[in-house]
Amino acid sequence: MNEECFADFVSGVSLNGSIVRLDLASLSTTEKDEKDQPKAVFRQRVIMPVEGFVRSFAVMARAMEQLEKQGVIKRPTGTDLKTAEPSAPQSINFK
């Protein structure tokens, strides 16, 4: 069986022993925040061992390099990525 789950972004990552949990979220079409923007709502959780997370991270890093080469994204320059604030999540559903 092949199932798909759409998510706008990863809303949280937690580590418990040797298990990593990634929470996936989407922007709601019905729920709004105090600024009348779509609220992020939990969709699904991906649970994997640390080794699987490390492998997944390497795959995503290669994807980021490709996106940068294609001009789809531009990495911030002169910014410490550990302290950089992520931009507000954007969804193709709300343009």
C-alpha beads as a LAMMPS data file, in Angstrom:
LAMMPS data file: protein, C-alpha beads

95 atoms
94 bonds

1 atom types
1 bond types

-500.0 500.0 xlo xhi
-500.0 500.0 ylo yhi
-500.0 500.0 zlo zhi

Masses

1 110.0

Atoms # bond

1 1 1 0.000 0.000 0.000
2 1 1 1.326 3.425 -0.970
3 1 1 0.025 6.281 1.170
4 1 1 0.921 9.953 0.965
5 1 1 0.593 12.681 3.538
6 1 1 0.785 16.345 2.553
7 1 1 2.438 18.732 5.015
8 1 1 3.471 22.351 4.603
9 1 1 6.401 21.966 7.004
10 1 1 7.968 20.124 9.941
11 1 1 6.576 21.836 13.029
12 1 1 8.681 20.064 15.619
13 1 1 11.486 17.604 16.198
14 1 1 11.985 15.733 19.451
15 1 1 14.587 13.236 20.561
16 1 1 13.863 10.566 23.152
17 1 1 16.739 8.156 23.617
18 1 1 17.528 6.702 20.210
19 1 1 14.197 7.722 18.646
20 1 1 13.511 10.934 16.679
21 1 1 9.976 12.216 16.188
22 1 1 9.169 14.676 13.403
23 1 1 5.801 16.432 13.652
24 1 1 4.305 17.460 10.312
25 1 1 1.887 20.380 10.044
26 1 1 -0.266 22.068 7.440
27 1 1 -1.881 25.463 7.284
28 1 1 -5.570 25.199 8.090
29 1 1 -8.182 26.332 5.606
30 1 1 -10.643 27.041 8.436
31 1 1 -8.672 27.966 11.569
32 1 1 -7.112 31.448 11.809
33 1 1 -4.728 33.029 14.317
34 1 1 -5.095 36.440 15.970
35 1 1 -3.663 38.092 12.813
36 1 1 -6.277 36.304 10.666
37 1 1 -3.579 34.093 9.118
38 1 1 -4.073 30.345 8.620
39 1 1 -3.137 28.374 11.751
40 1 1 -0.647 25.548 11.641
41 1 1 -2.332 22.270 12.569
42 1 1 -0.709 18.927 13.368
43 1 1 -1.118 16.371 10.554
44 1 1 1.086 13.362 11.226
45 1 1 4.185 12.213 13.098
46 1 1 7.155 10.404 11.569
47 1 1 9.072 8.281 14.070
48 1 1 12.488 6.855 13.227
49 1 1 15.751 5.766 14.854
50 1 1 18.558 8.321 15.093
51 1 1 20.454 6.492 12.322
52 1 1 17.469 6.892 9.996
53 1 1 17.194 10.580 10.883
54 1 1 20.888 11.134 10.111
55 1 1 20.482 9.427 6.733
56 1 1 17.354 11.500 6.038
57 1 1 19.196 14.674 6.954
58 1 1 21.933 13.849 4.429
59 1 1 19.304 13.299 1.717
60 1 1 17.655 16.645 2.555
61 1 1 21.023 18.420 2.541
62 1 1 21.631 17.153 -1.002
63 1 1 18.140 18.318 -2.007
64 1 1 18.895 21.774 -0.555
65 1 1 22.099 21.936 -2.619
66 1 1 20.129 21.105 -5.766
67 1 1 17.480 23.737 -4.973
68 1 1 20.228 26.301 -4.474
69 1 1 21.955 25.354 -7.756
70 1 1 18.625 25.666 -9.584
71 1 1 18.054 29.118 -8.062
72 1 1 14.878 28.017 -6.275
73 1 1 16.307 29.098 -2.906
74 1 1 19.031 31.427 -1.750
75 1 1 20.792 30.688 1.509
76 1 1 21.289 33.628 3.847
77 1 1 24.811 35.018 3.868
78 1 1 26.524 36.181 7.024
79 1 1 23.819 34.661 9.195
80 1 1 24.261 32.003 11.826
81 1 1 21.704 29.414 10.728
82 1 1 21.349 28.168 14.325
83 1 1 19.920 31.507 15.438
84 1 1 18.188 32.568 12.226
85 1 1 14.437 32.849 12.548
86 1 1 12.526 30.758 10.024
87 1 1 10.220 32.683 7.759
88 1 1 6.502 32.290 8.213
89 1 1 5.348 29.039 6.689
90 1 1 3.935 29.464 3.224
91 1 1 1.564 27.102 1.532
92 1 1 0.771 26.699 -2.125
93 1 1 -2.821 26.561 -0.908
94 1 1 -2.777 30.243 0.158
95 1 1 -1.495 32.621 -2.513

Bonds

1 1 1 2
2 1 2 3
3 1 3 4
4 1 4 5
5 1 5 6
6 1 6 7
7 1 7 8
8 1 8 9
9 1 9 10
10 1 10 11
11 1 11 12
12 1 12 13
13 1 13 14
14 1 14 15
15 1 15 16
16 1 16 17
17 1 17 18
18 1 18 19
19 1 19 20
20 1 20 21
21 1 21 22
22 1 22 23
23 1 23 24
24 1 24 25
25 1 25 26
26 1 26 27
27 1 27 28
28 1 28 29
29 1 29 30
30 1 30 31
31 1 31 32
32 1 32 33
33 1 33 34
34 1 34 35
35 1 35 36
36 1 36 37
37 1 37 38
38 1 38 39
39 1 39 40
40 1 40 41
41 1 41 42
42 1 42 43
43 1 43 44
44 1 44 45
45 1 45 46
46 1 46 47
47 1 47 48
48 1 48 49
49 1 49 50
50 1 50 51
51 1 51 52
52 1 52 53
53 1 53 54
54 1 54 55
55 1 55 56
56 1 56 57
57 1 57 58
58 1 58 59
59 1 59 60
60 1 60 61
61 1 61 62
62 1 62 63
63 1 63 64
64 1 64 65
65 1 65 66
66 1 66 67
67 1 67 68
68 1 68 69
69 1 69 70
70 1 70 71
71 1 71 72
72 1 72 73
73 1 73 74
74 1 74 75
75 1 75 76
76 1 76 77
77 1 77 78
78 1 78 79
79 1 79 80
80 1 80 81
81 1 81 82
82 1 82 83
83 1 83 84
84 1 84 85
85 1 85 86
86 1 86 87
87 1 87 88
88 1 88 89
89 1 89 90
90 1 90 91
91 1 91 92
92 1 92 93
93 1 93 94
94 1 94 95
